[in-house]
Amino acid sequence: MSPTPPEEWFQIPTLSGEVVRLEALTTAHAAGITRHATPETVAFLSRGGPAENTPQEWAAYIEHLNALPNRLNFAVLVGSEVAGRISYSEVRPADLWVEIGTMLTPPFQGTAANPGAKLLLLTRAFEVLGANRVHFKVDERNARSLRALEKLGAVREGTLRQYQMRPDGYARDSVMFSILRSEWPDVRAGLTKHLEALTPQPLS
């Protein structure tokens, strides 16, 4: 497919799947995130998180994220609950790639929220925007996210050593994973199958 015009890459549409809905992340989502967040929620994020788990602190943090250049942030909604956020952490239309980063609160980790949200953003990247590549950077200490990306079918490319300085002064080693356009059909099939296994089926 022909690449989509650069301005389209920086739009934040509402995206809906069977399990989750993604919409532009705003300070209105702060209270919902606070309801389920714990210190572990932000323990491995490259940019850290709020100093305290309050709506006011989360609102300020969301404003900070939304002010970062080349970044698009979505709230992850499961029913009426705010499960967390997922982002195009970096958008590079000239090079035909985006980076995806995810933060889900504990009640939604290991549920259909994660594959459901990733399926929506990956589908948009490859099938709407015309990306050649999507990649993910994960803290080397974050075993849960490393397993999730391996299960997703992303290719582990290597470790960027002491690549990012967290606000607490820790020099984070970031593990790079990627999916290429040619790999997307297989990843999509596996992700869809995994999502179906996690999604409750309606009673007949």
Buried (B, 14 or more C-beta within 10 A) or exposed (E): EEBBEEEEBEEBEEBEBEBBBBBBBEBBBBBBBBEBBEEEBBBBBBBBBBEEBBBEBBBBBBEEBBEEEBBBBBBBBBEEBBBBBBBBBBBBBEEBBBBBBBBBBEBBBEBBBBBBBBBBBBBBBBEBBBBEBBBBBBBBEBEEBBEBBEEBBBBBEEBBEEBBEBEEEBEBBBBBBBBBBEBBEEBBEBBEEBBEEBBEEEEE
